[in-house]
Amino acid sequence: DTNTASGAITRVAVGGLIDNCIVDAKFTRALTWGCVSEQIVEGSIIKNCNIKAECMAGDRVSGGITAYNIRSIIENCFIEIKLNHYGFYAYFGSIAYNSVASTIKNCTAIIS
């Protein structure tokens, strides 16, 4: 259970590899977050991850794996999220909220 603006594994992944991870998390504040990492950037690879989470979404960006996916790869991940919402808008992406010059493939997201 976390009320910080971050990810369950790391806050920022830069040029790294996260493989075969299991995340079971509860994010209790609607800040910028990603279930694996808040930001995945500059050639990072996230693959073969199984994620189950209960999360808040609101006026900050958030995503099932990451809020920001920039020049990186996300593949073969399964995400199951119970999403709670507050405020007028929910800035949420089932895999990533922002994805720039990146690859996302073979991922499944179930949002309830």
Phi and psi in radians as a Rosetta constraint file:
Dihedral C 1 N 2 CA 2 C 2 CIRCULARHARMONIC -2.321 0.35
Dihedral N 2 CA 2 C 2 N 3 CIRCULARHARMONIC 2.473 0.35
Dihedral C 2 N 3 CA 3 C 3 CIRCULARHARMONIC -2.049 0.35
Dihedral N 3 CA 3 C 3 N 4 CIRCULARHARMONIC 0.382 0.35
Dihedral C 3 N 4 CA 4 C 4 CIRCULARHARMONIC -1.719 0.35
Dihedral N 4 CA 4 C 4 N 5 CIRCULARHARMONIC 2.783 0.35
Dihedral C 4 N 5 CA 5 C 5 CIRCULARHARMONIC -1.547 0.35
Dihedral N 5 CA 5 C 5 N 6 CIRCULARHARMONIC 1.696 0.35
Dihedral C 5 N 6 CA 6 C 6 CIRCULARHARMONIC -2.963 0.35
Dihedral N 6 CA 6 C 6 N 7 CIRCULARHARMONIC -2.728 0.35
Dihedral C 6 N 7 CA 7 C 7 CIRCULARHARMONIC -2.199 0.35
Dihedral N 7 CA 7 C 7 N 8 CIRCULARHARMONIC 2.820 0.35
Dihedral C 7 N 8 CA 8 C 8 CIRCULARHARMONIC -1.213 0.35
Dihedral N 8 CA 8 C 8 N 9 CIRCULARHARMONIC -0.474 0.35
Dihedral C 8 N 9 CA 9 C 9 CIRCULARHARMONIC -1.790 0.35
Dihedral N 9 CA 9 C 9 N 10 CIRCULARHARMONIC -0.853 0.35
Dihedral C 9 N 10 CA 10 C 10 CIRCULARHARMONIC -2.654 0.35
Dihedral N 10 CA 10 C 10 N 11 CIRCULARHARMONIC 2.739 0.35
Dihedral C 10 N 11 CA 11 C 11 CIRCULARHARMONIC -1.357 0.35
Dihedral N 11 CA 11 C 11 N 12 CIRCULARHARMONIC -0.783 0.35
Dihedral C 11 N 12 CA 12 C 12 CIRCULARHARMONIC -2.400 0.35
Dihedral N 12 CA 12 C 12 N 13 CIRCULARHARMONIC 2.249 0.35
Dihedral C 12 N 13 CA 13 C 13 CIRCULARHARMONIC -1.875 0.35
Dihedral N 13 CA 13 C 13 N 14 CIRCULARHARMONIC 2.049 0.35
Dihedral C 13 N 14 CA 14 C 14 CIRCULARHARMONIC -2.068 0.35
Dihedral N 14 CA 14 C 14 N 15 CIRCULARHARMONIC 1.920 0.35
Dihedral C 14 N 15 CA 15 C 15 CIRCULARHARMONIC 1.092 0.35
Dihedral N 15 CA 15 C 15 N 16 CIRCULARHARMONIC 0.442 0.35
Dihedral C 15 N 16 CA 16 C 16 CIRCULARHARMONIC -1.920 0.35
Dihedral N 16 CA 16 C 16 N 17 CIRCULARHARMONIC 3.102 0.35
Dihedral C 16 N 17 CA 17 C 17 CIRCULARHARMONIC -2.196 0.35
Dihedral N 17 CA 17 C 17 N 18 CIRCULARHARMONIC 2.211 0.35
Dihedral C 17 N 18 CA 18 C 18 CIRCULARHARMONIC -2.103 0.35
Dihedral N 18 CA 18 C 18 N 19 CIRCULARHARMONIC 2.029 0.35
Dihedral C 18 N 19 CA 19 C 19 CIRCULARHARMONIC -2.303 0.35
Dihedral N 19 CA 19 C 19 N 20 CIRCULARHARMONIC 2.473 0.35
Dihedral C 19 N 20 CA 20 C 20 CIRCULARHARMONIC 0.975 0.35
Dihedral N 20 CA 20 C 20 N 21 CIRCULARHARMONIC 0.813 0.35
Dihedral C 20 N 21 CA 21 C 21 CIRCULARHARMONIC -1.696 0.35
Dihedral N 21 CA 21 C 21 N 22 CIRCULARHARMONIC 2.664 0.35
Dihedral C 21 N 22 CA 22 C 22 CIRCULARHARMONIC -2.165 0.35
Dihedral N 22 CA 22 C 22 N 23 CIRCULARHARMONIC 2.167 0.35
Dihedral C 22 N 23 CA 23 C 23 CIRCULARHARMONIC -2.133 0.35
Dihedral N 23 CA 23 C 23 N 24 CIRCULARHARMONIC 2.215 0.35
Dihedral C 23 N 24 CA 24 C 24 CIRCULARHARMONIC -2.256 0.35
Dihedral N 24 CA 24 C 24 N 25 CIRCULARHARMONIC 1.775 0.35
Dihedral C 24 N 25 CA 25 C 25 CIRCULARHARMONIC -2.362 0.35
Dihedral N 25 CA 25 C 25 N 26 CIRCULARHARMONIC 2.771 0.35
Dihedral C 25 N 26 CA 26 C 26 CIRCULARHARMONIC -2.288 0.35
Dihedral N 26 CA 26 C 26 N 27 CIRCULARHARMONIC 2.038 0.35
Dihedral C 26 N 27 CA 27 C 27 CIRCULARHARMONIC -1.738 0.35
Dihedral N 27 CA 27 C 27 N 28 CIRCULARHARMONIC 2.047 0.35
Dihedral C 27 N 28 CA 28 C 28 CIRCULARHARMONIC -1.718 0.35
Dihedral N 28 CA 28 C 28 N 29 CIRCULARHARMONIC -0.030 0.35
Dihedral C 28 N 29 CA 29 C 29 CIRCULARHARMONIC -2.227 0.35
Dihedral N 29 CA 29 C 29 N 30 CIRCULARHARMONIC 2.598 0.35
Dihedral C 29 N 30 CA 30 C 30 CIRCULARHARMONIC -1.626 0.35
Dihedral N 30 CA 30 C 30 N 31 CIRCULARHARMONIC 1.177 0.35
Dihedral C 30 N 31 CA 31 C 31 CIRCULARHARMONIC -1.824 0.35
Dihedral N 31 CA 31 C 31 N 32 CIRCULARHARMONIC -3.030 0.35
Dihedral C 31 N 32 CA 32 C 32 CIRCULARHARMONIC -1.262 0.35
Dihedral N 32 CA 32 C 32 N 33 CIRCULARHARMONIC 2.135 0.35
Dihedral C 32 N 33 CA 33 C 33 CIRCULARHARMONIC -2.669 0.35
Dihedral N 33 CA 33 C 33 N 34 CIRCULARHARMONIC 2.828 0.35
Dihedral C 33 N 34 CA 34 C 34 CIRCULARHARMONIC -2.461 0.35
Dihedral N 34 CA 34 C 34 N 35 CIRCULARHARMONIC 2.492 0.35
Dihedral C 34 N 35 CA 35 C 35 CIRCULARHARMONIC -1.079 0.35
Dihedral N 35 CA 35 C 35 N 36 CIRCULARHARMONIC -0.582 0.35
Dihedral C 35 N 36 CA 36 C 36 CIRCULARHARMONIC -1.649 0.35
Dihedral N 36 CA 36 C 36 N 37 CIRCULARHARMONIC -0.925 0.35
Dihedral C 36 N 37 CA 37 C 37 CIRCULARHARMONIC -2.626 0.35
Dihedral N 37 CA 37 C 37 N 38 CIRCULARHARMONIC 2.499 0.35
Dihedral C 37 N 38 CA 38 C 38 CIRCULARHARMONIC -1.082 0.35
Dihedral N 38 CA 38 C 38 N 39 CIRCULARHARMONIC -0.702 0.35
Dihedral C 38 N 39 CA 39 C 39 CIRCULARHARMONIC -2.366 0.35
Dihedral N 39 CA 39 C 39 N 40 CIRCULARHARMONIC 2.360 0.35
Dihedral C 39 N 40 CA 40 C 40 CIRCULARHARMONIC -2.126 0.35
Dihedral N 40 CA 40 C 40 N 41 CIRCULARHARMONIC 1.964 0.35
Dihedral C 40 N 41 CA 41 C 41 CIRCULARHARMONIC -2.391 0.35
Dihedral N 41 CA 41 C 41 N 42 CIRCULARHARMONIC 2.844 0.35
Dihedral C 41 N 42 CA 42 C 42 CIRCULARHARMONIC 0.878 0.35
Dihedral N 42 CA 42 C 42 N 43 CIRCULARHARMONIC 1.039 0.35
Dihedral C 42 N 43 CA 43 C 43 CIRCULARHARMONIC 1.476 0.35
Dihedral N 43 CA 43 C 43 N 44 CIRCULARHARMONIC 0.223 0.35
Dihedral C 43 N 44 CA 44 C 44 CIRCULARHARMONIC -1.239 0.35
Dihedral N 44 CA 44 C 44 N 45 CIRCULARHARMONIC 2.701 0.35
Dihedral C 44 N 45 CA 45 C 45 CIRCULARHARMONIC -2.253 0.35
Dihedral N 45 CA 45 C 45 N 46 CIRCULARHARMONIC 2.221 0.35
Dihedral C 45 N 46 CA 46 C 46 CIRCULARHARMONIC -2.067 0.35
Dihedral N 46 CA 46 C 46 N 47 CIRCULARHARMONIC 2.088 0.35
Dihedral C 46 N 47 CA 47 C 47 CIRCULARHARMONIC -2.577 0.35
Dihedral N 47 CA 47 C 47 N 48 CIRCULARHARMONIC 2.711 0.35
Dihedral C 47 N 48 CA 48 C 48 CIRCULARHARMONIC 0.983 0.35
Dihedral N 48 CA 48 C 48 N 49 CIRCULARHARMONIC 0.741 0.35
Dihedral C 48 N 49 CA 49 C 49 CIRCULARHARMONIC -1.841 0.35
Dihedral N 49 CA 49 C 49 N 50 CIRCULARHARMONIC 2.519 0.35
Dihedral C 49 N 50 CA 50 C 50 CIRCULARHARMONIC -2.050 0.35
Dihedral N 50 CA 50 C 50 N 51 CIRCULARHARMONIC 2.063 0.35
Dihedral C 50 N 51 CA 51 C 51 CIRCULARHARMONIC -2.181 0.35
Dihedral N 51 CA 51 C 51 N 52 CIRCULARHARMONIC 2.251 0.35
Dihedral C 51 N 52 CA 52 C 52 CIRCULARHARMONIC -2.254 0.35
Dihedral N 52 CA 52 C 52 N 53 CIRCULARHARMONIC 2.205 0.35
Dihedral C 52 N 53 CA 53 C 53 CIRCULARHARMONIC -2.624 0.35
Dihedral N 53 CA 53 C 53 N 54 CIRCULARHARMONIC 2.703 0.35
Dihedral C 53 N 54 CA 54 C 54 CIRCULARHARMONIC -2.046 0.35
Dihedral N 54 CA 54 C 54 N 55 CIRCULARHARMONIC 2.175 0.35
Dihedral C 54 N 55 CA 55 C 55 CIRCULARHARMONIC -2.420 0.35
Dihedral N 55 CA 55 C 55 N 56 CIRCULARHARMONIC 2.758 0.35
Dihedral C 55 N 56 CA 56 C 56 CIRCULARHARMONIC -1.806 0.35
Dihedral N 56 CA 56 C 56 N 57 CIRCULARHARMONIC 2.500 0.35
Dihedral C 56 N 57 CA 57 C 57 CIRCULARHARMONIC -2.272 0.35
Dihedral N 57 CA 57 C 57 N 58 CIRCULARHARMONIC 2.457 0.35
Dihedral C 57 N 58 CA 58 C 58 CIRCULARHARMONIC -2.778 0.35
Dihedral N 58 CA 58 C 58 N 59 CIRCULARHARMONIC -2.261 0.35
Dihedral C 58 N 59 CA 59 C 59 CIRCULARHARMONIC -1.513 0.35
Dihedral N 59 CA 59 C 59 N 60 CIRCULARHARMONIC 0.119 0.35
Dihedral C 59 N 60 CA 60 C 60 CIRCULARHARMONIC -2.019 0.35
Dihedral N 60 CA 60 C 60 N 61 CIRCULARHARMONIC 2.644 0.35
Dihedral C 60 N 61 CA 61 C 61 CIRCULARHARMONIC -1.305 0.35
Dihedral N 61 CA 61 C 61 N 62 CIRCULARHARMONIC 2.547 0.35
Dihedral C 61 N 62 CA 62 C 62 CIRCULARHARMONIC -2.703 0.35
Dihedral N 62 CA 62 C 62 N 63 CIRCULARHARMONIC 2.813 0.35
Dihedral C 62 N 63 CA 63 C 63 CIRCULARHARMONIC -2.652 0.35
Dihedral N 63 CA 63 C 63 N 64 CIRCULARHARMONIC 2.747 0.35
Dihedral C 63 N 64 CA 64 C 64 CIRCULARHARMONIC -1.016 0.35
Dihedral N 64 CA 64 C 64 N 65 CIRCULARHARMONIC -0.659 0.35
Dihedral C 64 N 65 CA 65 C 65 CIRCULARHARMONIC -1.883 0.35
Dihedral N 65 CA 65 C 65 N 66 CIRCULARHARMONIC -0.813 0.35
Dihedral C 65 N 66 CA 66 C 66 CIRCULARHARMONIC -2.657 0.35
Dihedral N 66 CA 66 C 66 N 67 CIRCULARHARMONIC 2.710 0.35
Dihedral C 66 N 67 CA 67 C 67 CIRCULARHARMONIC -1.377 0.35
Dihedral N 67 CA 67 C 67 N 68 CIRCULARHARMONIC -0.709 0.35
Dihedral C 67 N 68 CA 68 C 68 CIRCULARHARMONIC -2.182 0.35
Dihedral N 68 CA 68 C 68 N 69 CIRCULARHARMONIC 2.081 0.35
Dihedral C 68 N 69 CA 69 C 69 CIRCULARHARMONIC -2.063 0.35
Dihedral N 69 CA 69 C 69 N 70 CIRCULARHARMONIC 1.807 0.35
Dihedral C 69 N 70 CA 70 C 70 CIRCULARHARMONIC -2.177 0.35
Dihedral N 70 CA 70 C 70 N 71 CIRCULARHARMONIC 2.051 0.35
Dihedral C 70 N 71 CA 71 C 71 CIRCULARHARMONIC 0.905 0.35
Dihedral N 71 CA 71 C 71 N 72 CIRCULARHARMONIC 0.830 0.35
Dihedral C 71 N 72 CA 72 C 72 CIRCULARHARMONIC -2.439 0.35
Dihedral N 72 CA 72 C 72 N 73 CIRCULARHARMONIC 3.119 0.35
Dihedral C 72 N 73 CA 73 C 73 CIRCULARHARMONIC -2.202 0.35
Dihedral N 73 CA 73 C 73 N 74 CIRCULARHARMONIC 2.321 0.35
Dihedral C 73 N 74 CA 74 C 74 CIRCULARHARMONIC -2.167 0.35
Dihedral N 74 CA 74 C 74 N 75 CIRCULARHARMONIC 2.180 0.35
Dihedral C 74 N 75 CA 75 C 75 CIRCULARHARMONIC -2.590 0.35
Dihedral N 75 CA 75 C 75 N 76 CIRCULARHARMONIC 2.651 0.35
Dihedral C 75 N 76 CA 76 C 76 CIRCULARHARMONIC 0.932 0.35
Dihedral N 76 CA 76 C 76 N 77 CIRCULARHARMONIC 0.836 0.35
Dihedral C 76 N 77 CA 77 C 77 CIRCULARHARMONIC -2.021 0.35
Dihedral N 77 CA 77 C 77 N 78 CIRCULARHARMONIC 2.577 0.35
Dihedral C 77 N 78 CA 78 C 78 CIRCULARHARMONIC -2.090 0.35
Dihedral N 78 CA 78 C 78 N 79 CIRCULARHARMONIC 2.210 0.35
Dihedral C 78 N 79 CA 79 C 79 CIRCULARHARMONIC -2.209 0.35
Dihedral N 79 CA 79 C 79 N 80 CIRCULARHARMONIC 2.235 0.35
Dihedral C 79 N 80 CA 80 C 80 CIRCULARHARMONIC -2.208 0.35
Dihedral N 80 CA 80 C 80 N 81 CIRCULARHARMONIC 2.021 0.35
Dihedral C 80 N 81 CA 81 C 81 CIRCULARHARMONIC -2.242 0.35
Dihedral N 81 CA 81 C 81 N 82 CIRCULARHARMONIC 2.313 0.35
Dihedral C 81 N 82 CA 82 C 82 CIRCULARHARMONIC -1.678 0.35
Dihedral N 82 CA 82 C 82 N 83 CIRCULARHARMONIC 1.980 0.35
Dihedral C 82 N 83 CA 83 C 83 CIRCULARHARMONIC -1.844 0.35
Dihedral N 83 CA 83 C 83 N 84 CIRCULARHARMONIC 2.175 0.35
Dihedral C 83 N 84 CA 84 C 84 CIRCULARHARMONIC -1.834 0.35
Dihedral N 84 CA 84 C 84 N 85 CIRCULARHARMONIC 2.608 0.35
Dihedral C 84 N 85 CA 85 C 85 CIRCULARHARMONIC -2.228 0.35
Dihedral N 85 CA 85 C 85 N 86 CIRCULARHARMONIC 2.521 0.35
Dihedral C 85 N 86 CA 86 C 86 CIRCULARHARMONIC -2.383 0.35
Dihedral N 86 CA 86 C 86 N 87 CIRCULARHARMONIC 2.733 0.35
Dihedral C 86 N 87 CA 87 C 87 CIRCULARHARMONIC 1.385 0.35
Dihedral N 87 CA 87 C 87 N 88 CIRCULARHARMONIC -2.914 0.35
Dihedral C 87 N 88 CA 88 C 88 CIRCULARHARMONIC -1.476 0.35
Dihedral N 88 CA 88 C 88 N 89 CIRCULARHARMONIC -0.523 0.35
Dihedral C 88 N 89 CA 89 C 89 CIRCULARHARMONIC -2.238 0.35
Dihedral N 89 CA 89 C 89 N 90 CIRCULARHARMONIC 2.637 0.35
Dihedral C 89 N 90 CA 90 C 90 CIRCULARHARMONIC -2.139 0.35
Dihedral N 90 CA 90 C 90 N 91 CIRCULARHARMONIC 1.892 0.35
Dihedral C 90 N 91 CA 91 C 91 CIRCULARHARMONIC -1.592 0.35
Dihedral N 91 CA 91 C 91 N 92 CIRCULARHARMONIC 1.538 0.35
Dihedral C 91 N 92 CA 92 C 92 CIRCULARHARMONIC -2.432 0.35
Dihedral N 92 CA 92 C 92 N 93 CIRCULARHARMONIC 2.404 0.35
Dihedral C 92 N 93 CA 93 C 93 CIRCULARHARMONIC -2.085 0.35
Dihedral N 93 CA 93 C 93 N 94 CIRCULARHARMONIC 2.370 0.35
Dihedral C 93 N 94 CA 94 C 94 CIRCULARHARMONIC -1.068 0.35
Dihedral N 94 CA 94 C 94 N 95 CIRCULARHARMONIC -0.574 0.35
Dihedral C 94 N 95 CA 95 C 95 CIRCULARHARMONIC -1.886 0.35
Dihedral N 95 CA 95 C 95 N 96 CIRCULARHARMONIC -1.026 0.35
Dihedral C 95 N 96 CA 96 C 96 CIRCULARHARMONIC -2.497 0.35
Dihedral N 96 CA 96 C 96 N 97 CIRCULARHARMONIC 2.465 0.35
Dihedral C 96 N 97 CA 97 C 97 CIRCULARHARMONIC -1.275 0.35
Dihedral N 97 CA 97 C 97 N 98 CIRCULARHARMONIC -0.888 0.35
Dihedral C 97 N 98 CA 98 C 98 CIRCULARHARMONIC -1.984 0.35
Dihedral N 98 CA 98 C 98 N 99 CIRCULARHARMONIC 2.249 0.35
Dihedral C 98 N 99 CA 99 C 99 CIRCULARHARMONIC -2.338 0.35
Dihedral N 99 CA 99 C 99 N 100 CIRCULARHARMONIC 2.003 0.35
Dihedral C 99 N 100 CA 100 C 100 CIRCULARHARMONIC -2.162 0.35
Dihedral N 100 CA 100 C 100 N 101 CIRCULARHARMONIC 2.160 0.35
Dihedral C 100 N 101 CA 101 C 101 CIRCULARHARMONIC 0.883 0.35
Dihedral N 101 CA 101 C 101 N 102 CIRCULARHARMONIC 0.767 0.35
Dihedral C 101 N 102 CA 102 C 102 CIRCULARHARMONIC -2.213 0.35
Dihedral N 102 CA 102 C 102 N 103 CIRCULARHARMONIC 2.943 0.35
Dihedral C 102 N 103 CA 103 C 103 CIRCULARHARMONIC -2.100 0.35
Dihedral N 103 CA 103 C 103 N 104 CIRCULARHARMONIC 2.286 0.35
Dihedral C 103 N 104 CA 104 C 104 CIRCULARHARMONIC -2.213 0.35
Dihedral N 104 CA 104 C 104 N 105 CIRCULARHARMONIC 2.118 0.35
Dihedral C 104 N 105 CA 105 C 105 CIRCULARHARMONIC -2.545 0.35
Dihedral N 105 CA 105 C 105 N 106 CIRCULARHARMONIC 2.616 0.35
Dihedral C 105 N 106 CA 106 C 106 CIRCULARHARMONIC 0.940 0.35
Dihedral N 106 CA 106 C 106 N 107 CIRCULARHARMONIC 0.766 0.35
Dihedral C 106 N 107 CA 107 C 107 CIRCULARHARMONIC -1.980 0.35
Dihedral N 107 CA 107 C 107 N 108 CIRCULARHARMONIC 2.567 0.35
Dihedral C 107 N 108 CA 108 C 108 CIRCULARHARMONIC -2.164 0.35
Dihedral N 108 CA 108 C 108 N 109 CIRCULARHARMONIC 2.328 0.35
Dihedral C 108 N 109 CA 109 C 109 CIRCULARHARMONIC -2.256 0.35
Dihedral N 109 CA 109 C 109 N 110 CIRCULARHARMONIC 2.248 0.35
Dihedral C 109 N 110 CA 110 C 110 CIRCULARHARMONIC -2.054 0.35
Dihedral N 110 CA 110 C 110 N 111 CIRCULARHARMONIC 2.067 0.35
Dihedral C 110 N 111 CA 111 C 111 CIRCULARHARMONIC -2.041 0.35
Dihedral N 111 CA 111 C 111 N 112 CIRCULARHARMONIC 2.250 0.35
